[in-house]
């Protein structure tokens, strides 16, 4: 792998997260693809991972700090990858096994207990099975899964990256 200081790797990870959020905003506001509960959960994971990378890049800590940020960044990215994997799984279910669609997330937030809202955001609903866009045969959640794995790898690489 390319030898760069951890500060640069963390900044590149932040840039990737920022780009992913910008692409999500483009799909939502320009292409008018409404995000489902799992999409929102993935965006939250991207945001938390990106903030972790940005703090790490700005802090530019010594090796022990780099290790802590690397573990945190990888942990957040792996949580995001689990949500993405669930989303891809839902998209590949046979039509008769897809869960029922629920009311919109805004309605759920306003009218249901927080536990029901969080459950919908983590497990998904019927609309999460819809594939609204593909590139090279992969849906948005599949690309997001790949991105999370790359982000976790970049983060974990900092545990062995000795450029100081």
Backbone bond lengths (Angstrom), bond angles and torsions (degrees), N, CA, C in turn:
res aa  C-N    CA-C-N  psi(-1)  N-CA   C-N-CA  omega(-1)  CA-C   N-CA-C  phi
1 X - - - 1.446 - - 1.528 108.60 -
2 X 1.299 116.75 157.63 1.460 122.35 -179.04 1.530 109.84 -65.74
3 X 1.313 116.58 134.66 1.461 121.71 179.37 1.524 110.09 -85.92
4 X 1.305 116.30 105.86 1.455 123.67 174.28 1.514 108.02 -131.40
5 X 1.309 116.26 156.95 1.458 120.01 176.82 1.525 109.17 -65.00
6 X 1.336 117.04 149.85 1.466 120.07 178.91 1.532 112.32 -54.28
7 X 1.314 116.79 -36.69 1.469 120.69 179.47 1.539 110.34 -55.19
8 X 1.320 116.69 -42.81 1.470 121.58 -179.24 1.528 109.88 -69.03
9 X 1.348 117.54 -44.28 1.463 120.52 178.22 1.518 111.13 -59.26
10 X 1.341 116.27 -44.67 1.465 119.26 179.39 1.527 110.73 -64.03
11 X 1.318 117.36 -38.34 1.457 119.49 178.37 1.534 110.83 -66.57
12 X 1.326 117.17 -38.76 1.469 120.34 176.10 1.533 110.83 -63.39
13 X 1.335 116.70 -39.25 1.466 120.52 176.20 1.516 111.27 -62.84
14 X 1.337 116.27 -42.88 1.468 120.30 176.83 1.527 110.33 -61.11
15 X 1.323 116.95 -44.36 1.465 121.52 -179.87 1.533 110.52 -60.58
16 X 1.320 116.55 -40.91 1.466 120.56 177.77 1.531 110.68 -63.21
17 X 1.330 116.90 -43.61 1.469 120.51 178.81 1.524 110.94 -63.78
18 X 1.318 116.69 -44.26 1.466 120.69 178.24 1.526 110.18 -60.08
19 X 1.326 116.61 -42.34 1.469 120.88 178.98 1.522 111.35 -63.48
20 X 1.323 116.85 -40.89 1.460 120.40 179.07 1.533 110.82 -63.55
21 X 1.319 116.86 -41.29 1.471 120.11 177.99 1.524 110.76 -66.03
22 X 1.329 116.72 -38.07 1.465 120.38 177.82 1.527 110.85 -64.93
23 X 1.324 117.05 -40.34 1.465 121.02 177.62 1.529 109.85 -64.59
24 X 1.334 116.88 -41.94 1.460 120.53 176.92 1.523 111.57 -60.34
25 X 1.331 116.44 -41.79 1.473 120.69 177.89 1.529 110.09 -64.70
26 X 1.325 116.78 -39.92 1.469 120.35 177.48 1.528 110.57 -59.60
27 X 1.348 115.73 -49.36 1.463 119.26 179.98 1.528 111.25 -60.28
28 X 1.331 116.78 -39.05 1.455 119.81 -177.27 1.524 112.97 -74.13
29 X 1.332 116.99 -47.11 1.459 119.46 -170.88 1.525 114.54 -95.16
30 X 1.316 118.24 -25.32 1.467 120.74 179.60 1.528 110.25 -98.79
31 X 1.319 116.33 -51.47 1.467 120.53 -179.70 1.524 112.41 -82.11
32 X 1.323 117.25 -8.73 1.462 124.66 178.40 1.532 113.29 57.68
33 X 1.340 115.82 40.09 1.463 121.25 173.12 1.526 106.83 -92.48
34 X 1.310 116.67 110.18 1.466 121.41 -176.95 1.532 109.87 -73.78
35 X 1.340 117.70 125.99 1.467 119.45 -179.04 1.533 111.48 -72.73
36 X 1.314 115.72 140.43 1.456 121.94 176.67 1.538 108.96 -86.52
37 X 1.333 118.40 175.01 1.465 119.82 179.99 1.532 113.96 -56.64
38 X 1.335 117.77 -39.59 1.470 119.13 179.14 1.532 111.69 -68.93
39 X 1.335 116.88 -33.13 1.471 120.24 175.65 1.528 110.39 -62.21
40 X 1.330 115.65 -43.12 1.464 120.38 179.21 1.529 109.66 -63.17
41 X 1.327 117.21 -42.72 1.467 120.89 178.88 1.527 111.25 -61.86
42 X 1.333 116.47 -40.00 1.462 119.96 178.53 1.526 110.55 -65.91
43 X 1.316 116.73 -39.31 1.467 120.15 178.04 1.523 110.84 -63.16
44 X 1.326 116.55 -39.28 1.468 120.11 177.64 1.529 109.72 -62.94
45 X 1.327 116.79 -43.48 1.471 120.39 178.75 1.528 110.93 -64.04
46 X 1.319 117.39 -39.21 1.471 120.91 176.88 1.525 109.54 -63.04
47 X 1.326 116.64 -44.41 1.463 121.04 -179.61 1.526 111.25 -61.44
48 X 1.328 117.50 -47.54 1.466 120.94 -179.10 1.525 110.67 -64.84
49 X 1.327 117.16 -41.20 1.468 120.61 177.51 1.526 109.75 -62.87
50 X 1.336 117.22 -45.26 1.464 121.46 179.93 1.512 112.42 -62.74
51 X 1.326 117.11 -41.52 1.470 120.19 178.25 1.528 109.98 -63.62
52 X 1.319 116.84 -41.00 1.469 120.65 177.23 1.525 110.31 -59.56
53 X 1.329 116.61 -46.17 1.471 120.29 179.25 1.526 111.31 -64.05
54 X 1.321 117.60 -41.21 1.464 120.37 -179.81 1.529 110.92 -64.18
55 X 1.322 117.02 -45.45 1.473 119.64 178.07 1.517 110.20 -60.79
56 X 1.333 117.23 -42.10 1.469 120.80 179.13 1.527 110.88 -61.79
57 X 1.330 116.98 -42.96 1.470 120.72 -179.13 1.529 110.74 -66.32
58 X 1.318 116.78 -42.92 1.467 120.12 -179.26 1.521 111.91 -71.47
59 X 1.318 116.69 -37.52 1.462 121.34 -179.56 1.524 111.47 -69.79
60 X 1.350 115.60 -38.18 1.468 121.83 -179.08 1.531 110.72 47.75
61 X 1.342 117.24 60.76 1.462 120.77 -173.18 1.530 113.16 -76.82
62 X 1.327 114.30 173.17 1.462 121.04 172.10 1.538 107.91 -71.26
63 X 1.328 116.43 179.81 1.468 121.51 -172.32 1.531 113.49 -56.05
64 X 1.317 118.90 -41.91 1.473 120.68 179.97 1.531 110.59 -62.45
65 X 1.321 117.36 -40.05 1.456 121.79 177.41 1.519 111.28 -67.03
66 X 1.329 116.54 -40.44 1.470 120.83 176.86 1.523 109.36 -58.89
67 X 1.320 116.42 -42.99 1.461 120.16 179.97 1.527 111.47 -63.29
68 X 1.330 117.20 -42.07 1.459 120.72 178.73 1.530 110.63 -63.01
69 X 1.325 117.25 -48.17 1.470 120.37 178.79 1.526 111.15 -63.07
70 X 1.324 117.09 -37.57 1.464 121.16 179.82 1.529 110.42 -62.72
71 X 1.313 116.51 -44.21 1.466 120.87 179.82 1.527 110.29 -66.99
72 X 1.323 117.53 -44.43 1.466 120.73 178.48 1.532 111.52 -62.31
73 X 1.336 116.50 -47.40 1.464 120.15 179.56 1.518 111.86 -59.88
74 X 1.339 116.19 -42.97 1.465 120.19 179.03 1.528 110.67 -66.15
75 X 1.326 117.00 -40.87 1.458 120.95 179.47 1.529 110.89 -60.64
76 X 1.327 117.22 -48.95 1.467 120.55 179.80 1.532 111.19 -63.40
77 X 1.331 116.84 -40.19 1.467 120.16 179.12 1.530 110.72 -66.72
78 X 1.315 117.50 -37.72 1.467 119.78 179.76 1.529 111.69 -70.65
79 X 1.330 117.31 -33.94 1.466 119.85 173.52 1.536 108.71 -62.61
80 X 1.328 116.36 -44.53 1.462 120.56 176.84 1.515 112.05 -60.82
81 X 1.326 116.64 -39.18 1.468 119.33 179.54 1.520 110.94 -66.65
82 X 1.328 117.75 -33.76 1.466 120.70 177.25 1.529 110.52 -65.38
83 X 1.334 116.94 -41.60 1.464 120.51 177.66 1.537 109.30 -64.84
84 X 1.330 116.61 -42.69 1.467 120.30 178.15 1.523 111.45 -62.54
85 X 1.328 116.32 -41.02 1.470 120.00 179.14 1.531 110.26 -62.75
86 X 1.319 116.82 -41.36 1.470 120.79 176.74 1.531 110.02 -60.31
87 X 1.334 115.88 -41.91 1.462 121.46 -179.07 1.533 110.38 -63.56
88 X 1.309 116.74 -45.96 1.472 120.93 178.29 1.528 109.80 -62.22
89 X 1.327 116.58 -41.06 1.469 120.74 178.61 1.529 110.18 -59.64
90 X 1.351 116.94 -46.70 1.468 120.40 178.47 1.525 111.33 -59.87
91 X 1.334 116.24 -39.14 1.464 119.82 -179.17 1.523 112.85 -67.75
92 X 1.310 116.48 -20.16 1.462 120.24 -177.86 1.523 113.89 -104.78
93 X 1.330 116.74 8.12 1.459 120.28 175.57 1.528 110.03 -71.47
94 X 1.322 117.19 150.01 1.465 119.09 171.09 1.536 108.45 -62.04
95 X 1.323 117.57 147.19 1.476 120.70 -175.87 1.531 114.53 -52.92
96 X 1.324 117.67 -34.23 1.468 119.66 -178.36 1.538 112.83 -75.62
97 X 1.335 118.38 -10.70 1.470 121.80 179.64 1.527 113.01 -104.05
98 X 1.324 116.94 -2.87 1.473 120.80 179.86 1.527 108.59 -69.00
99 X 1.347 117.88 133.38 1.467 119.73 177.88 1.525 110.97 -61.09
100 X 1.323 115.11 161.15 1.461 119.95 178.21 1.524 110.12 -66.57
101 X 1.329 115.16 150.27 1.454 119.93 174.63 1.525 108.53 -72.21
102 X 1.299 115.14 150.93 1.460 120.30 179.23 1.520 108.76 -113.37
103 X 1.333 116.42 170.98 1.459 117.47 172.95 1.528 108.88 -62.98
104 X 1.291 117.81 166.77 1.458 121.10 -179.90 1.521 112.38 -58.21
105 X 1.313 115.94 156.58 1.459 121.37 -177.08 1.531 111.49 -60.88
106 X 1.319 117.71 -37.30 1.467 120.73 178.09 1.529 109.89 -61.10
107 X 1.320 116.78 -41.92 1.476 121.04 178.60 1.528 110.39 -64.56
108 X 1.320 116.29 -42.74 1.470 120.48 179.61 1.527 109.64 -61.40
109 X 1.348 117.11 -45.80 1.466 120.76 178.77 1.525 111.73 -56.89
110 X 1.321 116.61 -40.43 1.461 121.38 -175.34 1.523 113.37 -79.08
111 X 1.329 118.32 -30.70 1.462 120.39 -168.29 1.524 116.03 -119.46
112 X 1.314 118.55 -5.10 1.452 120.26 -178.05 1.522 110.30 -120.54
113 X 1.330 117.45 159.09 1.473 119.39 176.07 1.524 110.69 -63.00
114 X 1.312 115.69 155.55 1.461 121.64 -178.52 1.525 111.41 -57.16
115 X 1.323 117.51 -36.02 1.472 119.70 -179.08 1.529 111.51 -63.03
116 X 1.331 117.02 -38.73 1.471 120.20 177.57 1.528 110.92 -66.66
117 X 1.316 116.11 -38.96 1.464 120.97 178.95 1.527 110.09 -63.88
118 X 1.325 116.15 -47.73 1.469 119.97 179.98 1.528 111.14 -63.47
119 X 1.330 116.52 -38.45 1.468 120.09 178.04 1.533 110.50 -61.30
120 X 1.332 116.94 -44.17 1.470 120.55 178.95 1.518 111.23 -63.75
121 X 1.340 116.36 -35.58 1.465 119.64 -178.00 1.526 112.42 -73.70
122 X 1.323 117.25 -23.08 1.467 120.04 -177.75 1.529 111.99 -99.96
123 X 1.323 117.25 -35.33 1.467 119.14 -176.67 1.521 112.91 -95.94
124 X 1.331 116.87 -23.68 1.452 120.29 179.02 1.516 111.94 88.94
125 X 1.317 113.96 167.97 1.461 121.64 179.29 1.530 107.65 -134.34
126 X 1.314 116.48 -177.22 1.461 120.98 -176.55 1.514 114.10 -56.58
127 X 1.343 117.21 -38.63 1.466 118.56 -179.07 1.532 112.54 -67.53
128 X 1.323 116.97 -17.70 1.467 119.95 176.88 1.530 111.90 -68.66
129 X 1.333 116.65 -18.50 1.464 120.54 -179.94 1.530 112.67 -80.59
130 X 1.326 116.99 -13.76 1.465 120.36 179.53 1.524 110.80 -69.63
131 X 1.317 116.07 134.61 1.460 121.40 175.12 1.523 106.75 -104.49
132 X 1.325 115.64 108.69 1.461 120.91 -173.70 1.529 113.43 -97.91
133 X 1.330 118.00 -14.07 1.459 121.38 -175.79 1.522 107.66 -160.06
134 X 1.326 116.17 141.87 1.469 120.49 174.47 1.524 109.43 -138.19
135 X 1.310 114.84 155.22 1.458 122.72 172.59 1.521 106.29 -142.51
136 X 1.320 116.58 125.61 1.466 123.09 -175.93 1.532 111.58 54.36
137 X 1.326 115.54 34.51 1.454 121.27 176.81 1.519 115.21 81.15
138 X 1.328 117.64 2.32 1.467 120.54 -179.35 1.523 110.12 -112.12
139 X 1.328 115.69 140.23 1.459 121.37 178.85 1.528 110.52 -79.72
140 X 1.321 116.22 172.36 1.465 121.03 178.16 1.535 111.05 -57.15
141 X 1.347 119.57 -46.85 1.464 118.26 178.64 1.535 113.44 -62.22
142 X 1.323 117.57 -32.62 1.470 119.92 177.96 1.521 110.38 -67.07
143 X 1.327 116.87 -42.94 1.472 120.19 176.44 1.524 110.88 -65.29
144 X 1.325 115.96 -37.05 1.465 119.84 178.60 1.522 110.24 -65.86
145 X 1.333 117.21 -39.25 1.465 121.18 176.21 1.528 110.30 -58.41
146 X 1.322 116.24 -47.91 1.470 120.52 179.10 1.525 110.22 -59.97
147 X 1.329 116.71 -43.41 1.468 120.70 -179.93 1.529 110.74 -62.30
148 X 1.322 117.47 -41.76 1.468 120.22 178.75 1.530 111.24 -62.85
149 X 1.316 117.06 -39.96 1.471 120.29 178.90 1.534 109.88 -65.05
150 X 1.325 117.34 -40.78 1.469 120.81 177.31 1.532 109.85 -64.22
151 X 1.324 117.58 -43.79 1.466 121.14 178.69 1.526 111.26 -61.88
152 X 1.325 117.05 -43.32 1.470 120.27 177.57 1.529 110.59 -63.27
153 X 1.323 116.72 -38.70 1.470 120.83 178.89 1.521 111.67 -65.44
154 X 1.323 116.39 -44.57 1.476 120.73 177.35 1.527 109.46 -59.63
155 X 1.306 115.65 -42.59 1.453 120.09 -179.12 1.532 110.90 -65.34
156 X 1.314 116.86 -49.56 1.464 120.14 -179.01 1.525 112.27 -66.20
157 X 1.306 117.11 -28.50 1.463 120.53 177.33 1.529 110.86 -58.58
158 X 1.318 116.59 -28.09 1.465 119.69 -178.40 1.518 112.48 -67.16
159 X 1.335 117.18 -17.03 1.458 120.82 176.56 1.529 111.56 -69.11
160 X 1.339 116.50 -26.61 1.474 119.76 -179.72 1.518 112.54 -114.85
161 X 1.321 117.93 -3.04 1.457 122.52 -177.91 1.527 109.31 -75.00
162 X 1.291 116.83 107.49 1.477 121.79 -177.10 1.523 109.53 -111.80
163 X 1.330 116.53 83.23 1.475 120.00 -179.76 1.511 111.83 -112.51
164 X 1.304 117.93 3.02 1.478 120.56 -176.15 1.507 111.18 -68.79
